[in-house]
Amino acid sequence: MLDSQSPSALIATMAGEARAAAQALALLSTEQRRAGLRAAAEALRAARAEIIAANALDMERGAANGLSPAMLDRLRLDDARVAAMADGVATVATLDDPVGATIDEVTRPNGLVLRRVRVPIGVIGIIYESRPNVTADAAALCVMSGNAAVLRGGSEAVESNAAIHRAFVAGLAQAGVPAGAVQRVATTDRAAVGAMLTADGLIDLIVPRGGKSLVARVQAEARVPVLAHLDGINHVFVHAAADRAMAERIVVDAKMRRTGICGAMETLLIDIAYPDPAALIAALVATGCEVRGDGRARAVAPGIAAADDADWDTEYLDAIASVALVDGLEGALAHIARHASHHTDAIVTADEGVAQRFLAQVDSAIVLWNASTQFADGGEFGLGAEIGIATGRLHARGPVALEGLTTYKWLGLGTGQVRG
């Protein structure tokens, strides 16, 4: 029985089954994988009541254990969220299949044809907290890209994740996709996370989705390549040439639409030459946001609290924002360079030249012009869903979806060439 195994033996067994399933996935056509995901989406819809009932148990336990409002919002499922989760799976089934796509091709002078083609990475381990929709999103992306998934959700969502996983794999199996392609680590023993992180040769890539402490642990302990971001310390810079109505609309949405997501604005930077910084700050306060400002911000909005040094490096994930008045574009760029987490940063301005400099010089995975940072989402990028947002510089950056879950290999097509 898997339940009786040690965490390391459990992960080794699951990874072995996942490897076999990945090999079986490689034999399936694009249409077979699409059919599996369509069936999984229908199974999720059919299991809506069961999923919501399971989520209610997690919500009750989470509230009793003192989960923050932001964490409870991430955890909560309702009819609309389950429907959106199923729709996301169905959408992934419609996306272009990256597997087997030719990246480039060259014919050498000797007639040898060299072609780079996309192939699955293999076995993907996903370690995540709170959001049960990740179970379906990650599973769908892995199946469509020909990868097997080993899912380890957080203990706070154990009932929700189990119900989603049951429905998803039942749909896959109904369509002839091996159920072993999507496995869930049922134990809540934290040692299972450590076993996944050290499963070099068994798991090919680890994707963490969760809070700073989880991601920091993954990055510190992993012996398997990691695709991750640590913080979402995101900035909106309102330039002197910004349209005032647009600026207020973007700033409020970027912070308050959903405060607990990694794309939420945490710091508002206002050009010292912007005509009405007090109105921008007041717009945030009016929505119930706690605002903490530097000296210049407090001079124009005396009612806000004082920011300290830690505020500029804090991912609040709550209705709190830090605000600084800066000396134009150069001041904004300098602040972002010191404090950003290379996740998502935005500028609001009508000056195209200033916008282009901001887009070119801000070193973040996502840089936006005249748009809310809340667009930092794979679905909004037309990717169907995302397995995570990567802020490193290697392999994939920003929302990671199908293409980001592939690597490539070289194919050499000869007619008898030898080097001699």
Residue pairs with C-beta under 8 A, 6 or more apart in sequence:
2 10
2 13
2 14
2 186
3 186
3 187
5 13
7 187
7 189
7 191
7 192
7 194
7 195
8 191
8 195
8 198
10 185
10 187
10 192
10 195
11 150
11 185
11 192
11 195
11 196
11 199
11 202
11 203
12 195
12 199
12 202
14 150
14 183
14 185
15 123
15 150
15 199
15 202
15 203
16 202
17 180
17 183
18 123
18 148
18 149
18 150
18 180
18 181
18 183
19 122
19 123
19 148
19 202
20 178
20 180
21 148
21 178
21 179
21 180
21 181
22 120
22 122
22 123
22 146
22 147
22 148
22 181
24 178
24 180
24 181
25 33
25 120
25 143
25 146
25 147
25 148
25 177
25 178
25 181
26 120
26 146
28 36
28 176
28 177
30 97
30 99
32 175
32 176
32 177
33 93
33 97
33 143
33 144
33 146
33 177
34 93
34 94
34 144
35 93
35 175
35 176
35 177
36 143
36 171
36 172
36 175
36 176
36 177
37 89
37 90
37 92
37 93
37 140
37 143
37 144
37 172
38 90
38 93
38 175
39 171
39 172
39 174
39 175
40 89
40 136
40 139
40 140
40 143
40 167
40 168
40 169
40 171
40 172
40 175
41 86
41 87
41 89
41 90
41 93
41 171
42 86
42 171
43 167
43 168
43 170
43 171
43 174
44 51
44 82
44 85
44 86
44 89
44 136
44 164
44 167
44 168
44 171
45 82
45 83
45 86
46 167
47 163
47 164
47 166
47 167
48 79
48 82
48 83
50 163
50 167
51 77
51 82
51 160
51 163
51 164
51 167
52 77
52 78
52 79
52 82
53 163
54 159
54 160
54 162
54 163
55 75
55 76
55 77
55 132
55 157
55 159
55 160
55 163
57 159
58 75
58 132
58 156
58 157
58 158
58 159
58 160
59 72
59 75
59 76
61 156
62 71
62 72
62 75
62 156
63 72
65 156
67 75
67 156
68 318
69 260
69 318
70 259
70 260
70 317
70 318
71 130
71 156
71 260
73 258
73 260
74 130
74 131
74 260
74 261
75 130
75 131
75 132
75 156
75 157
75 160
77 85
77 132
77 133
77 160
81 133
84 133
85 133
85 136
85 137
85 164
86 136
88 133
88 136
88 137
88 140
88 379
88 384
88 385
89 136
89 137
89 139
89 140
89 168
89 385
91 379
91 384
91 385
92 140
92 141
92 144
92 384
92 385
92 402
93 140
93 144
94 384
95 144
95 383
95 384
95 401
95 402
96 402
97 144
97 402
98 118
98 145
98 402
98 403
98 406
99 118
99 119
99 120
99 145
99 146
99 406
100 117
100 118
100 119
101 117
101 118
102 115
102 116
102 117
103 116
103 117
103 118
103 408
104 115
104 116
105 113
105 114
105 115
105 116
106 113
106 114
107 113
107 114
108 114
110 417
111 414
111 415
111 417
112 412
112 413
112 414
112 417
113 412
113 413
113 414
114 410
114 411
114 412
114 413
115 410
115 411
115 412
115 413
116 408
116 409
116 410
116 411
117 408
117 409
117 411
118 403
118 406
118 407
118 408
119 146
119 406
119 407
119 408
119 409
120 145
120 146
120 147
120 405
120 406
120 407
121 145
121 147
121 204
121 205
121 405
121 406
121 407
122 147
122 148
122 204
122 205
123 147
123 148
123 149
123 150
123 202
123 203
123 204
123 205
124 138
124 142
124 147
124 148
124 149
124 150
124 203
124 204
124 205
124 206
124 207
124 387
124 405
125 149
125 150
125 152
125 196
125 199
125 203
125 205
125 206
125 207
125 224
126 134
126 138
126 149
126 150
126 151
126 152
126 206
126 207
126 208
126 209
126 387
127 152
127 193
127 196
127 206
127 207
127 208
127 209
127 210
127 214
127 218
128 134
128 138
128 151
128 152
128 153
128 154
128 208
128 209
128 210
129 153
129 154
129 156
129 157
129 209
129 210
129 211
129 214
130 154
130 156
130 157
130 210
131 157
131 209
132 153
132 157
132 160
132 161
132 164
133 164
134 153
134 209
135 151
135 153
135 160
135 161
135 164
135 165
135 168
135 184
136 164
136 168
137 385
137 386
137 387
138 149
138 151
138 207
138 209
138 387
139 149
139 151
139 165
139 168
139 182
140 384
140 385
141 384
141 385
141 386
141 387
141 401
141 402
141 405
142 148
142 149
142 181
142 182
142 387
142 405
143 149
143 172
143 177
143 181
143 182
144 402
145 402
145 405
145 406
146 406
147 405
148 180
148 181
148 182
148 183
149 181
149 182
149 183
150 183
150 185
150 196
150 203
151 161
151 165
151 182
151 183
151 184
151 185
152 184
152 185
152 192
152 193
152 196
153 161
153 184
153 185
154 210
155 188
158 188
161 184
162 184
162 186
165 182
165 184
168 182
169 179
169 182
172 178
172 179
172 181
172 182
173 179
185 192
185 196
193 217
193 218
194 221
196 203
196 206
196 224
197 206
197 218
197 221
197 222
197 223
197 224
198 221
198 222
198 223
198 224
199 223
199 224
200 223
200 224
203 224
204 224
204 225
205 224
205 225
205 226
205 227
206 218
206 222
206 224
206 225
206 226
206 227
206 228
207 226
207 227
207 228
207 387
207 388
207 400
208 214
208 215
208 218
208 226
208 228
208 388
209 387
209 388
212 230
212 231
212 315
215 228
215 229
215 230
216 230
218 226
218 228
219 226
219 228
219 230
227 387
227 388
227 390
227 392
227 395
227 396
227 400
227 404
228 388
228 390
228 391
228 392
229 262
229 341
229 342
229 343
229 365
229 388
229 389
229 390
229 391
229 392
230 341
230 391
231 315
231 341
231 343
232 261
232 262
232 263
232 264
232 266
232 315
232 341
232 343
232 344
232 376
232 389
233 266
233 267
233 313
233 314
233 315
233 339
233 340
233 341
233 343
234 254
234 263
234 264
234 265
234 266
234 267
234 340
234 341
234 343
234 344
234 345
234 346
234 373
234 376
235 265
235 266
235 267
235 268
235 269
235 332
235 335
235 336
235 339
235 340
235 345
235 346
236 250
236 251
236 254
236 265
236 267
236 268
236 269
236 345
236 346
236 347
236 348
236 372
236 373
237 269
237 270
237 271
237 326
237 329
237 332
237 336
237 345
237 346
237 347
237 348
237 358
238 247
238 251
238 268
238 269
238 270
238 271
238 274
238 277
238 280
238 348
238 349
239 271
239 274
239 328
239 329
239 332
239 347
239 348
239 349
239 351
239 354
240 271
240 273
240 274
240 275
240 328
240 349
241 349
241 350
241 351
241 354
242 271
242 274
242 348
242 349
242 350
243 348
243 350
244 275
244 276
244 279
246 348
246 370
247 274
247 280
247 348
248 279
248 280
248 283
250 346
250 348
250 370
250 371
250 372
251 265
251 268
251 280
251 283
251 284
251 348
252 283
252 284
252 287
253 372
253 374
254 264
254 265
254 346
254 372
254 373
254 374
255 264
255 265
255 266
255 268
255 284
255 287
255 289
255 319
255 321
256 284
256 287
256 288
256 289
256 319
257 264
257 372
257 374
258 264
258 374
259 316
259 317
259 318
259 319
260 317
260 318
261 317
261 374
261 377
262 315
262 343
262 376
262 389
263 343
263 344
263 373
263 374
263 375
263 376
263 377
263 389
264 317
264 373
264 374
265 321
265 346
265 372
265 373
266 314
266 315
266 316
266 321
266 322
267 311
267 312
267 321
267 322
267 323
267 324
267 335
267 339
268 280
268 281
268 284
268 321
268 322
268 323
268 324
269 323
269 324
269 325
269 326
269 331
269 332
269 335
269 336
270 277
270 280
270 281
270 297
270 323
270 324
270 325
270 326
271 325
271 326
271 328
271 329
271 331
271 332
272 296
272 325
272 326
272 327
272 328
272 331
273 328
274 280
277 297
277 300
277 301
277 325
278 300
278 301
281 291
281 293
281 297
281 300
281 301
281 304
281 323
282 301
284 291
284 321
284 323
285 291
285 301
285 303
285 304
287 319
288 319
289 319
289 320
289 321
290 305
290 319
290 320
290 321
291 297
291 301
291 304
291 305
291 320
291 321
291 322
291 323
292 304
292 305
292 306
292 307
292 308
292 311
292 320
292 321
292 322
292 323
293 301
293 304
293 305
293 306
293 307
293 322
293 323
293 324
294 307
294 323
294 324
294 325
295 306
296 324
296 325
297 304
297 307
297 323
297 324
297 325
298 304
298 306
300 325
301 323
304 323
307 322
307 323
307 324
311 322
312 322
312 324
312 335
312 338
312 339
313 339
314 322
315 341
324 335
326 332
326 334
326 335
329 354
329 357
329 358
332 347
332 358
333 358
333 361
333 362
336 345
336 362
336 364
337 363
340 362
340 363
340 364
341 391
342 363
342 364
342 365
342 391
343 364
343 365
343 366
343 376
343 389
343 391
344 364
344 365
344 366
344 367
344 368
344 373
344 376
345 362
345 364
345 366
345 367
345 368
345 373
346 367
346 368
346 369
346 370
346 371
346 372
346 373
347 354
347 355
347 358
347 359
347 368
347 369
347 370
348 370
349 355
349 358
349 369
349 370
355 369
355 370
358 367
358 369
359 367
359 369
364 391
365 389
365 390
365 391
365 397
365 398
366 373
366 375
366 376
366 389
366 398
366 399
368 375
375 381
376 389
376 398
376 399
377 386
377 399
378 384
378 385
378 386
378 387
378 389
378 399
378 400
378 401
379 385
379 386
381 398
381 399
381 401
383 399
383 401
383 402
384 401
384 402
385 401
386 399
386 400
386 401
387 400
387 401
387 404
387 405
388 399
388 400
389 398
389 399
389 400
390 396
390 397
390 398
390 400
390 404
391 397
395 404
395 407
396 403
396 404
